[in-house]
Amino acid sequence: MCVKCGAALGISGDAGAKSKVAASLLGIFLGALGVHKFYLGYTKAALVMLLVSVIGGVITLGVAAWIVGLVGFIEGIIYLTKSDDDFATTYVHAERQWF
């Protein structure tokens, strides 16, 4: 906050902000389990990914888990390509849960 006018100077320094790099790496390496969604606080979306991977993976002999893993990988890459401020605005503050 500006001490003269009270305007917000930026959101990248928020105390509760989530790390873009951490969310990206979790999405790339553990995306099939929805770990990056749990990290960002999207419990419902994370549970959907986890259940589709585990239960759907058993039923489809791993195809569903592979597809959900690909979604997590793509989301991890998308997180990495965003600027820090854009990531915080889109995924932390606006809570956009998918792509």
Buried (B, 14 or more C-beta within 10 A) or exposed (E): EEEEEEEEEEEBEEEEBBBBEEBBBBBBBBBBBBBBBBBBBBEEBBEBBBBBBBEBBEEEEBEBBEBBBEBBBBBBEBBBEBEBEEBBBBBBEEEEBEE
